[in-house]
C-alpha cells in the first residue's frame, strides 16, 4: 500500500488527507449477486462497509485477468472493521479498539481467527488503532494509533504469527505527534517508511526506520518543501513510495493570508539516501498539476504510474523516479462520480477505486500507454468505507 488511507481529519475539503469514516451514504443498496467463479483470479478485493448504520461487514470480490469482479462465495463476511491490511495469508481489520485477524482461503473467503485489543496498550485507555499497514514482507503489522498518549498520534507495531494469524504486540513509537496521520509507505529496502501531513498548516514530511524485528524509530527528518508561487505555501500529503528509493508527495497550495486553497494540487518526487534522508529537485514549475485533488495516491507495482484520487475523481500520471512526474490522463471518473476516496493497484495492471459518497467500486485496466474501464465497472455497494487488494 496504503494505505494507506488517509483519511479522517480534514484540514480543508480539498486538502483532506484522510478517508472520513462515517461520512458515507446511508442509502441501502443491494450488493451484486454472485456469478460463476472466474478461473485463476489475479486478485482478491475486499471492501469494508456499514450497510445498516450500526454493524459492519466485508464484501469480497475475485478479480479476473480482464478486471471483471465476481463476489466471493460467502460474501459479505461478518466483521466489525473499518480499515484493513493484508499480508498474503491473512487480512487484518481495525475498529478503533481491536485489530482482528482473518484467514484467507484459497478462494478468497474470510474466517476470523484472532483478535487483540490494541487500545489497552495506550495510556489512559485513550485513542486506538486506525489505519493499518504492513511492511513489504508482511511479517510486521502497524497501526496509526490515534491519541496514543491522549493527545498525539503514534505507530504501534505487531509481529504476525504466520501459523495462526495472531498478533504479538511489540511496542509503539517513542515519537508521537498530531502530524502522524495515516499509513507509512515503505521504500524498496523495507527499512524506511514515509508519510506527510499538514496538521494546522504545519508542513511536515516525516519518516521512520524499520528494525529487523519490525520496530519503528523516528528519523527526525528535516525534509525540504518546494517553494510555492508567491503568496502561497504547500500543504504536503499524502505520500507513496516505490519499490526503489523514491517517494511521491502531493502538494496542495494554500494562501499565506487566508489559509484557504489557492490553486490545483501538484506532485513532488523525493529520493531517499542510504540514511533515509529525503531530497528533491521538484519545483513549482516542474511539478504537474492535479485536476481532481488528492485524497489518496498510489504507485503501481512497476513504479511507472502514479494514481491520484480526490474530490474530482481519479487521475493517473507517469512516475519517473527522481525526475519530475509527468501528465498521462485526464480525470477517469469525472462524468460519473465526484469523489474518489481510496485506490489500490494489483499486479495485473488493474486500478481499483472506492467512492464512499457514490457507493461505487470502480475497476480500470491501466498501462503506461492506455487505460480503460473494466467490464462490469462500477459496482454498487452499500455504504462502503475502505478497501484493500491482495494480488495473487
C-alpha positions as CSV (number, residue, x, y, z in Angstrom):
1,X,0.0,0.0,0.0
2,X,-1.6,2.4,1.7
3,X,-2.7,2.8,2.9
4,X,-3.0,3.6,3.0
5,X,-5.8,5.8,3.8
6,X,-5.8,8.6,4.9
7,X,-8.3,9.8,5.7
8,X,-10.3,11.1,8.9
9,X,-9.4,14.6,10.0
10,X,-9.9,17.0,7.1
11,X,-7.8,20.2,7.1
12,X,-10.0,21.7,4.3
13,X,-12.4,20.0,2.0
14,X,-9.9,19.9,-0.8
15,X,-6.9,19.3,1.4
16,X,-8.2,16.3,3.3
17,X,-5.6,13.6,3.6
18,X,-7.7,11.0,5.3
19,X,-10.7,8.9,4.5
20,X,-13.5,10.2,6.6
21,X,-15.1,7.1,8.2
22,X,-18.8,7.5,8.8
23,X,-19.1,10.2,6.1
24,X,-20.7,7.7,3.8
25,X,-24.1,7.5,2.2
26,X,-26.8,5.9,4.3
27,X,-28.8,4.7,1.4
28,X,-29.3,0.9,1.4
29,X,-28.2,-0.6,-1.9
30,X,-28.0,-4.3,-2.6
31,X,-24.7,-5.9,-3.2
32,X,-24.4,-7.5,-6.7
33,X,-25.4,-11.2,-6.8
34,X,-22.6,-13.7,-7.1
35,X,-21.8,-15.1,-10.6
36,X,-19.8,-18.1,-11.6
37,X,-16.2,-18.1,-10.2
38,X,-13.6,-16.9,-12.7
39,X,-10.6,-19.1,-13.4
40,X,-7.3,-18.2,-11.9
41,X,-8.2,-14.9,-10.2
42,X,-5.4,-12.3,-10.3
43,X,-6.5,-10.6,-7.1
44,X,-9.0,-10.5,-4.3
45,X,-10.6,-7.2,-3.4
46,X,-12.1,-6.5,0.0
47,X,-14.3,-3.6,0.9
48,X,-15.4,-2.8,4.4
49,X,-18.9,-1.4,4.6
50,X,-21.5,-0.4,7.1
51,X,-24.9,-1.1,5.4
52,X,-27.1,-0.9,8.5
53,X,-25.5,2.0,10.2
54,X,-24.6,0.1,13.3
55,X,-22.8,-3.1,12.0
56,X,-20.0,-3.6,9.6
57,X,-19.1,-6.3,7.1
58,X,-16.5,-7.1,4.5
59,X,-17.6,-7.6,0.9
60,X,-15.1,-9.7,-1.1
61,X,-14.5,-10.0,-4.8
62,X,-12.4,-12.1,-7.0
63,X,-10.8,-10.3,-10.0
64,X,-10.2,-12.0,-13.3
65,X,-7.4,-11.1,-15.7
66,X,-9.7,-8.7,-17.6
67,X,-10.6,-6.9,-14.3
68,X,-14.2,-8.2,-14.0
69,X,-15.2,-8.9,-10.4
70,X,-17.1,-11.8,-9.0
71,X,-18.5,-11.9,-5.5
72,X,-16.6,-14.5,-3.4
73,X,-18.7,-17.3,-2.0
74,X,-19.9,-16.5,1.5
75,X,-19.5,-12.7,1.0
76,X,-20.3,-10.4,2.7
77,X,-18.3,-11.6,5.7
78,X,-19.4,-10.5,9.2
79,X,-16.7,-8.3,10.5
80,X,-16.6,-5.2,12.8
81,X,-13.8,-3.5,11.0
82,X,-13.2,-0.3,9.1
83,X,-9.5,-0.1,7.9
84,X,-7.8,-3.2,6.6
85,X,-4.4,-4.6,5.6
86,X,-3.3,-7.9,4.0
87,X,-0.1,-9.8,4.1
88,X,-0.9,-12.6,1.6
89,X,-2.2,-15.1,4.1
90,X,-4.2,-13.0,6.5
91,X,-6.5,-9.9,6.4
92,X,-6.4,-7.6,9.4
93,X,-9.1,-5.1,10.3
94,X,-9.4,-2.4,12.9
95,X,-12.4,-0.9,14.6
96,X,-10.8,1.8,16.8
97,X,-10.2,-0.6,19.7
98,X,-9.4,-4.1,18.4
99,X,-7.4,-5.5,15.5
100,X,-9.0,-8.7,14.2
101,X,-7.2,-11.3,12.0
102,X,-8.9,-13.3,9.3
103,X,-7.5,-16.2,7.4
104,X,-7.8,-16.0,3.6
105,X,-8.9,-19.3,2.0
106,X,-7.7,-20.3,-1.5
107,X,-11.0,-19.0,-2.9
108,X,-10.6,-15.7,-1.1
109,X,-13.2,-16.5,1.7
110,X,-12.5,-15.0,5.1
111,X,-12.7,-16.5,8.6
112,X,-11.8,-14.7,11.8
113,X,-9.0,-16.5,13.6
114,X,-7.8,-14.0,16.2
115,X,-8.4,-10.6,17.8
116,X,-6.3,-8.3,20.0
117,X,-7.4,-5.2,22.0
118,X,-4.8,-2.7,20.7
119,X,-6.3,0.2,22.7
120,X,-5.3,-1.3,26.0
121,X,-1.6,-0.7,25.3
122,X,-2.3,3.1,25.3
123,X,-2.1,5.2,28.4
124,X,-5.4,6.1,30.0
125,X,-7.4,3.9,27.6
126,X,-7.2,6.7,25.1
127,X,-7.4,6.5,21.3
128,X,-6.8,3.3,19.5
129,X,-5.9,1.6,16.2
130,X,-6.8,3.4,13.0
131,X,-5.2,2.9,9.6
132,X,-3.4,-0.4,9.2
133,X,-0.5,-1.3,7.0
134,X,2.3,-4.0,6.8
135,X,5.9,-3.9,5.9
136,X,6.8,-5.2,2.4
137,X,7.2,-8.8,3.6
138,X,4.0,-8.9,5.6
139,X,5.9,-10.0,8.7
140,X,5.0,-6.9,10.7
141,X,1.7,-5.2,11.1
142,X,1.4,-1.5,12.0
143,X,-1.4,0.8,13.0
144,X,-1.6,4.6,13.1
145,X,-2.5,4.8,16.8
146,X,-4.7,7.9,17.3
147,X,-4.3,9.7,20.6
148,X,-1.9,7.1,21.8
149,X,-1.0,9.4,24.8
150,X,-4.4,11.0,24.9
151,X,-3.1,13.9,22.9
152,X,-0.9,12.8,19.9
153,X,-0.7,10.0,17.4
154,X,1.9,7.3,17.2
155,X,2.5,4.0,15.4
156,X,2.1,0.6,17.1
157,X,3.9,-2.4,15.8
158,X,3.0,-6.1,16.0
159,X,4.5,-9.4,14.9
160,X,2.3,-11.7,12.9
161,X,2.2,-15.4,13.7
162,X,2.4,-17.0,10.3
163,X,0.7,-20.2,11.5
164,X,-2.3,-18.7,13.5
165,X,-2.6,-15.1,12.3
166,X,-2.5,-13.9,15.8
167,X,-0.7,-10.6,16.6
168,X,2.1,-10.1,19.2
169,X,2.3,-6.5,20.4
170,X,5.9,-5.4,20.2
171,X,5.6,-1.7,21.1
172,X,4.8,1.8,20.0
173,X,7.0,4.6,18.6
174,X,8.5,6.8,21.2
175,X,7.8,9.7,18.9
176,X,4.2,10.9,18.8
177,X,2.6,13.9,17.1
178,X,-0.7,15.1,15.7
179,X,1.2,15.3,12.4
180,X,1.4,11.5,12.2
181,X,-1.7,10.8,10.0
182,X,-2.4,7.6,8.1
183,X,-0.1,4.8,6.9
184,X,3.6,5.0,6.3
185,X,4.8,3.9,2.8
186,X,8.0,1.9,2.8
187,X,10.6,2.1,0.0
188,X,12.1,-1.0,-1.6
189,X,14.7,-1.7,1.1
190,X,11.9,-2.2,3.6
191,X,13.9,-0.1,6.0
192,X,12.5,3.4,5.7
193,X,8.8,4.4,5.6
194,X,7.4,7.9,5.0
195,X,4.3,10.0,5.5
196,X,3.2,13.6,5.0
197,X,0.6,15.9,6.5
198,X,-0.3,19.5,7.2
199,X,-2.0,19.5,10.6
200,X,-2.9,23.1,11.4
201,X,-1.0,24.2,8.4
202,X,2.3,22.9,9.7
203,X,4.1,21.3,6.8
204,X,5.8,18.0,7.5
205,X,7.2,15.1,5.6
206,X,8.2,12.5,8.2
207,X,10.0,9.2,8.2
208,X,10.8,6.2,10.3
209,X,13.4,3.5,10.1
210,X,12.3,-0.1,10.5
211,X,14.4,-2.6,12.5
212,X,14.7,-6.3,11.7
213,X,12.1,-7.1,14.4
214,X,9.6,-4.5,13.0
215,X,10.2,-1.7,15.5
216,X,10.0,1.8,14.1
217,X,12.2,4.7,15.1
218,X,11.6,8.3,14.1
219,X,14.2,9.6,11.6
220,X,13.8,13.2,12.8
221,X,13.8,14.4,9.2
222,X,14.1,18.0,8.1
223,X,12.7,17.4,4.6
224,X,12.6,20.4,2.3
225,X,9.3,21.6,0.9
226,X,9.3,23.2,-2.5
227,X,8.6,26.9,-2.7
228,X,5.1,27.7,-3.9
229,X,4.2,30.7,-6.0
230,X,4.4,34.0,-4.2
231,X,1.7,34.3,-1.5
232,X,1.2,30.6,-1.1
233,X,2.7,27.6,0.8
234,X,2.3,23.9,0.1
235,X,0.5,21.5,2.4
236,X,2.1,18.1,1.8
237,X,0.3,14.8,1.8
238,X,-0.5,12.0,1.1
239,X,2.7,10.2,0.2
240,X,3.6,6.9,-1.6
241,X,6.9,5.1,-2.0
242,X,8.0,3.0,-4.9
243,X,10.0,-0.3,-4.8
244,X,13.2,1.6,-5.3
245,X,14.1,4.7,-3.2
246,X,11.6,7.3,-4.4
247,X,8.6,8.9,-2.7
248,X,5.8,10.8,-4.4
249,X,4.1,13.5,-2.3
250,X,1.0,15.6,-3.1
251,X,1.5,19.3,-2.6
252,X,-1.7,21.3,-2.2
253,X,-1.2,25.1,-2.3
254,X,-2.9,27.4,0.3
255,X,-2.9,31.1,0.7
256,X,-0.5,32.5,3.3
257,X,-3.0,35.1,4.3
258,X,-6.3,33.3,4.2
259,X,-5.1,29.7,4.7
260,X,-7.6,28.7,2.0
261,X,-7.0,26.6,-1.1
262,X,-5.2,28.6,-3.7
263,X,-4.8,26.6,-6.9
264,X,-4.5,23.0,-8.0
265,X,-2.6,20.3,-6.1
266,X,0.8,19.4,-7.6
267,X,3.0,16.3,-7.3
268,X,6.6,16.3,-6.0
269,X,9.1,13.4,-6.1
270,X,11.7,12.7,-3.4
271,X,14.7,10.4,-3.3
272,X,15.9,8.6,-0.1
273,X,19.6,8.2,0.6
274,X,21.2,5.4,2.5
275,X,20.4,7.0,5.8
276,X,16.7,7.7,4.9
277,X,17.1,11.4,4.3
278,X,14.9,12.8,1.5
279,X,16.0,15.3,-1.2
280,X,14.0,16.7,-4.1
281,X,14.5,18.6,-7.3
282,X,10.8,19.4,-7.5
283,X,9.8,23.0,-8.0
284,X,6.6,24.9,-8.6
285,X,7.5,25.0,-12.4
286,X,8.2,21.3,-12.9
287,X,5.6,19.6,-10.7
288,X,2.5,18.6,-12.7
289,X,-0.9,19.9,-11.6
290,X,-3.7,17.5,-10.5
291,X,-7.3,18.2,-11.7
292,X,-9.0,16.0,-9.1
293,X,-7.4,17.0,-5.8
294,X,-5.6,14.5,-3.6
295,X,-7.3,12.3,-1.1
296,X,-5.1,9.3,-1.8
297,X,-2.2,8.4,-4.0
298,X,-0.8,5.0,-5.0
299,X,2.1,3.9,-7.1
300,X,1.7,0.9,-9.5
301,X,3.9,-2.2,-8.7
302,X,6.1,-1.3,-11.7
303,X,6.7,2.1,-10.3
304,X,5.9,3.7,-13.7
305,X,2.4,5.0,-12.9
306,X,1.1,7.2,-10.0
307,X,-2.7,7.2,-9.4
308,X,-4.3,10.1,-7.6
309,X,-7.8,10.1,-6.1
310,X,-9.7,13.1,-4.8
311,X,-12.9,15.1,-4.8
312,X,-12.8,15.4,-8.6
313,X,-12.4,11.7,-9.3
314,X,-9.4,9.7,-10.4
315,X,-6.3,10.6,-12.4
316,X,-3.1,8.8,-13.4
317,X,0.4,10.2,-14.1
318,X,3.7,8.9,-15.3
319,X,6.1,8.4,-12.4
320,X,9.8,8.8,-13.4
321,X,11.8,8.1,-10.3
322,X,13.8,11.1,-9.3
323,X,12.8,13.0,-12.4
324,X,9.7,15.1,-12.5
325,X,6.3,13.4,-12.6
326,X,4.5,13.9,-15.9
327,X,0.9,14.0,-17.2
328,X,-0.7,10.9,-18.5
329,X,-4.5,11.1,-18.2
330,X,-7.4,13.4,-17.5
331,X,-9.8,12.5,-14.8
332,X,-11.2,9.0,-15.3
333,X,-14.4,9.3,-13.3
334,X,-15.4,12.9,-13.6
335,X,-18.6,12.1,-15.5
336,X,-19.9,9.5,-13.1
337,X,-18.7,10.4,-9.6
338,X,-17.3,13.4,-7.9
339,X,-15.4,11.9,-5.0
340,X,-12.9,9.0,-5.0
341,X,-11.6,8.2,-1.5
342,X,-9.2,5.3,-1.8
343,X,-7.3,3.5,-4.6
344,X,-5.3,0.3,-4.9
345,X,-3.3,-1.4,-7.7
346,X,-2.9,-5.2,-8.2
347,X,-0.1,-6.9,-10.1
348,X,-2.1,-7.3,-13.3
349,X,-2.4,-3.6,-14.3
350,X,-5.7,-3.1,-12.6
351,X,-6.5,0.0,-10.6
352,X,-9.4,-0.1,-8.0
353,X,-11.1,3.0,-6.7
354,X,-13.8,3.4,-4.0
355,X,-16.2,6.3,-3.8
356,X,-17.9,6.4,-0.4
357,X,-20.4,9.1,-1.4
358,X,-21.5,7.4,-4.6
359,X,-21.4,3.8,-3.1
360,X,-19.3,2.6,-6.0
361,X,-16.3,0.4,-6.6
362,X,-14.5,1.2,-9.9
363,X,-12.0,-1.0,-11.8
364,X,-9.7,0.2,-14.6
365,X,-7.1,-1.5,-16.6
366,X,-4.1,0.9,-16.9
367,X,-0.8,0.5,-18.6
368,X,1.8,3.2,-19.4
369,X,0.2,3.7,-22.8
370,X,-3.5,3.1,-22.3
371,X,-6.4,2.9,-19.9
372,X,-10.0,1.6,-20.0
373,X,-12.7,0.8,-17.5
374,X,-13.2,-2.9,-16.9
375,X,-16.3,-4.7,-17.9
376,X,-19.0,-4.5,-15.2
377,X,-17.4,-1.5,-13.5
378,X,-18.6,0.3,-11.5
379,X,-20.0,-2.0,-8.8
380,X,-22.7,-0.7,-6.4
381,X,-22.0,-1.1,-2.6
382,X,-24.0,-0.2,0.4
383,X,-22.1,2.4,2.5
384,X,-18.5,1.4,1.5
385,X,-15.8,2.5,3.9
386,X,-12.3,1.3,2.9
387,X,-10.7,-1.2,0.6
388,X,-7.7,-3.5,0.4
389,X,-6.4,-5.6,-2.5
390,X,-4.5,-8.9,-2.4
391,X,-2.7,-9.7,-5.6
392,X,-2.5,-13.4,-6.4
